[in-house]
Amino acid sequence: MANTGSGSLATILFLFMFPAALHKGAAQEPVVSQNLVTDNVSVVEGEMAIISCRVKNNDDSVIQLLNPNRQTIYFRDMRPLKDARFQLVNFSDNELRVSLSNVSLADEGRYVCQLYTDPPQEAYADITVLIPPGNPIIEARDEVLSEGNETEMTCTAMSSKPAAAIRWMKGDKELPGKPKVELTYDRMYTVTSRLTFTVSREDDGIPVVCIVDHPAVKDFQAQKYLEVQYKPEVKIVVEFPQGLTREGENLELTCQAKGKPQPQRVNWLKVDDDVPSHAVITGSDLYIENLNKSYNGTYRCVASNAVGESYDDYILYVYDSRAGEGAPRTVDHAVIGGVVAVVVFAMLCLLIVLGRYFARHKGTYFTHEAKGADDAADADTAIINAEGGHTNSDEKKEYYI
């Protein structure tokens, strides 16, 4: 920064304007209540920095601002330094506020707020210039991957101050990288982070994001989408019949195969035997007419691509032509049998209750009958007595010839 005046020149000017200041310290004790304060400043290169020198309870002491070379930038509201980037924002008894526009790395350093008291007070404002990194560069060792293989990526953030921090995200999961920091000749930092991981088929199409954290920038990132190839996924679907496979019926199976790259060929075979001669194979479909038990066995669909091959099995068991027809009746009989069992149980319970009831009343009858036999001379008299006495003995007596 150019300067046409010096700190000593400003001091001479100050003494010339305020000669009483020479004897101020000798006449009284320092005013301890005058506190000079300032703040450190962080500013992005090319932007504006504000330096504020503040005094509490100022007694008209002079405030001035010096640059890191202790050259006077502002003396009160006068600017001896001929650098138009410095502009006075506010001047009062309690504050000297100055702006510095278009900050560069050369402006970094310790600025001095000075208050002419006895003894003079100084406060320091460190200006830190932040230089954002260039656009992050992400590179992959492999453009196309196969499931189960390991791959490596690097992300570089160049020429920043301070050094940037790099984080990695694969989808919504954070992965740890290995950073390397290099200090360049121009006091800049270059950071490279290396990421190593193993891919699966679920990673296909997933973005890997390199996130650069730096105080000068926000949401600074680069990303690369994964392309992962994987062997086919195979599934056999029964199109017909729905349910049991019986003799005389037809069978239709479809082989569904998905992979990357997409399988171009699908093969049908019968494990440990030959496919029936009259079976019809059309692409991924297998069709067999007029089933019989000789066709029983395991039918396999095999699909392959550049990564590998996979298969799925269907076990065919041919039932009798009438198999399963009685199943609904069996269900009905079971229901009916259950109802009958409940009814029988209820009847048994009722019979037991009635039996006990009649047994109790029958005992009572025998008891009354026994009362008439106590004073009877014979059986006939006993019966008459049990039925109501001697008055009806003639009506109750029977004669046998």
Residue pairs with C-beta under 8 A, 6 or more apart in sequence:
1 67
1 69
1 71
1 81
1 83
1 106
1 107
2 81
2 82
2 83
3 69
3 71
3 80
3 81
3 82
3 83
4 80
4 81
4 82
5 71
5 72
5 80
5 81
6 71
6 72
7 66
7 70
7 71
7 72
9 72
9 80
10 64
10 72
10 75
10 80
13 75
14 21
14 62
14 75
14 116
15 21
15 22
18 62
21 116
24 118
25 118
25 119
30 117
30 118
30 119
31 57
31 59
31 117
33 56
33 57
34 55
34 56
34 57
34 58
34 59
34 61
34 115
34 117
34 121
35 55
35 56
35 57
36 53
36 54
36 55
36 63
36 113
36 114
36 115
36 121
36 122
36 123
37 54
37 55
37 56
37 123
38 51
38 52
38 53
38 54
38 111
38 113
38 123
38 124
38 125
39 52
39 125
40 125
40 126
40 127
40 128
41 49
41 50
41 51
41 125
41 126
41 127
41 128
42 127
42 128
42 130
42 215
43 49
43 103
43 127
43 128
43 129
43 130
44 103
44 129
44 130
44 131
44 132
44 216
45 103
45 104
45 105
45 129
45 130
45 131
45 132
45 216
46 102
46 103
46 104
47 102
47 103
48 99
48 100
48 101
48 102
48 103
49 99
49 100
49 103
49 107
49 127
50 89
50 97
50 98
50 99
50 100
51 65
51 97
51 98
51 99
51 100
51 111
51 113
51 125
51 127
52 95
52 96
52 97
52 98
52 125
53 63
53 65
53 95
53 96
53 97
53 113
53 114
53 115
53 123
53 125
54 94
54 95
55 61
55 63
55 93
55 94
55 95
55 115
56 94
58 93
58 94
58 115
60 93
61 115
61 116
61 117
62 75
62 76
62 115
62 116
63 76
63 95
63 96
63 113
63 114
63 115
63 116
64 72
64 73
64 74
64 75
64 76
64 96
64 113
64 114
64 116
65 72
65 73
65 74
65 96
65 98
65 111
65 112
65 113
65 114
66 72
66 73
66 111
66 112
66 114
67 73
67 81
67 109
67 111
67 112
68 109
68 110
68 111
70 112
71 81
72 80
72 81
73 79
73 80
73 81
73 83
73 86
73 98
73 111
74 80
74 81
74 86
74 88
74 91
74 96
74 98
76 91
76 96
77 88
77 91
77 96
79 86
79 88
85 100
85 101
85 102
86 98
86 99
86 100
87 98
87 99
87 101
88 97
88 98
89 97
89 98
89 99
90 96
90 97
91 97
96 113
100 107
100 127
103 127
103 129
104 129
105 129
105 131
105 161
105 187
107 127
107 129
108 127
108 128
108 129
109 126
109 127
110 124
110 125
110 126
110 127
111 124
111 125
111 126
111 127
112 122
112 123
112 124
112 125
113 122
113 123
113 124
113 125
114 120
114 121
114 122
115 121
115 122
129 161
130 161
130 162
130 214
130 215
130 216
131 159
131 160
131 161
131 188
131 216
132 160
132 214
132 216
132 217
132 220
133 157
133 158
133 159
133 160
133 164
133 191
133 212
133 214
133 217
133 220
134 157
134 158
134 159
134 160
135 220
135 222
136 155
136 156
136 157
136 166
136 210
136 212
136 220
136 221
136 222
137 155
137 156
137 158
137 222
138 153
138 154
138 155
138 208
138 210
138 222
138 223
138 224
139 153
139 154
139 155
139 156
140 151
140 152
140 153
140 224
141 151
141 152
141 153
142 149
142 151
142 152
143 227
144 227
144 229
145 151
145 199
145 203
145 226
145 227
145 228
145 229
146 199
146 228
146 229
146 230
146 307
147 199
147 200
147 201
147 228
147 229
147 230
147 231
147 307
148 198
148 199
148 200
149 198
149 199
150 196
150 197
150 198
150 199
151 196
151 197
151 198
151 199
152 194
152 195
152 196
153 168
153 194
153 195
153 208
153 210
153 224
154 192
154 193
154 194
154 195
155 166
155 168
155 177
155 192
155 193
155 195
155 210
155 212
155 222
156 190
156 191
156 192
156 193
157 164
157 166
157 190
157 191
157 192
157 212
157 214
157 220
158 188
158 190
159 184
159 186
159 188
159 189
159 190
160 188
160 189
160 190
160 191
160 214
160 216
161 187
161 188
161 189
162 189
162 214
162 215
163 181
163 189
163 191
164 189
164 191
164 212
164 213
164 214
165 179
165 191
165 212
165 213
165 214
166 177
166 179
166 191
166 193
166 210
166 211
166 212
166 213
167 174
167 177
167 210
167 211
167 213
168 174
168 175
168 176
168 177
168 193
168 195
168 208
168 209
168 210
168 211
169 175
169 208
169 209
169 211
170 197
170 203
170 206
170 207
170 208
170 209
171 206
171 207
175 195
175 197
176 195
177 193
177 194
177 195
178 193
178 194
178 195
179 191
179 192
179 193
180 191
180 192
180 193
180 194
181 189
181 190
181 191
182 189
182 190
182 191
182 192
183 189
184 190
193 210
195 208
199 226
199 228
200 228
200 230
201 228
201 230
201 260
203 226
203 228
204 226
204 227
204 228
204 229
204 230
204 260
205 225
205 226
205 227
206 225
206 226
207 223
207 224
207 225
207 226
208 223
208 224
208 225
208 226
209 221
209 222
209 223
210 221
210 222
210 223
211 220
211 221
212 220
212 221
213 220
214 220
228 260
229 260
229 261
229 305
229 306
229 307
230 259
230 260
230 307
231 259
231 304
231 305
231 307
231 308
231 309
231 310
232 257
232 258
232 259
232 263
232 303
232 304
232 305
232 309
232 310
233 257
233 258
233 259
233 310
234 255
234 256
234 257
234 301
234 302
234 303
234 310
234 311
234 312
235 255
235 256
235 257
235 312
236 253
236 254
236 255
236 256
236 299
236 301
236 312
236 313
236 314
237 253
237 254
237 255
237 256
238 251
238 252
238 253
238 314
239 252
239 253
239 254
239 285
240 250
240 251
240 252
241 249
241 250
241 251
243 324
244 319
244 323
244 324
245 251
245 291
245 316
245 317
245 318
245 319
246 291
246 318
246 319
246 320
246 321
246 322
246 323
246 324
247 291
247 292
247 293
247 318
247 319
247 320
247 321
248 290
248 291
248 292
248 321
249 290
249 291
250 287
250 288
250 289
250 290
250 291
251 286
251 287
251 288
251 291
251 316
252 285
252 286
252 287
253 285
253 286
253 287
253 299
253 301
253 314
254 284
254 285
254 286
255 266
255 268
255 284
255 285
255 286
255 301
255 303
255 312
256 284
257 263
257 266
257 284
257 301
257 303
257 310
259 303
259 305
259 307
259 310
260 305
260 307
261 305
261 306
261 307
262 305
263 303
263 304
263 305
264 305
265 303
265 304
266 283
266 284
266 301
266 302
266 303
267 301
267 302
267 303
268 275
268 281
268 286
268 299
268 300
268 301
268 302
269 275
269 299
269 300
269 302
270 276
270 297
270 298
270 299
270 300
271 297
271 298
271 299
271 300
271 313
272 297
272 298
273 297
275 281
275 286
275 299
276 288
276 295
278 288
278 289
279 286
279 287
279 288
280 286
280 287
280 288
281 287
284 301
286 299
286 301
288 295
291 316
291 318
292 318
293 318
295 316
295 318
296 316
296 317
296 318
297 315
297 316
298 313
298 314
298 315
298 316
299 313
299 314
299 315
299 316
300 311
300 312
300 313
300 314
301 311
301 312
301 314
302 309
302 310
302 311
303 309
303 310
303 311
304 310
368 386
369 386
370 386
371 385
371 386
372 382
372 383
372 384
372 385
372 386
372 387
373 382
373 385
373 386
375 385
376 382
376 384
376 385
380 393
380 397
381 393
383 396
384 390
384 392
384 393
384 396
384 397
387 396
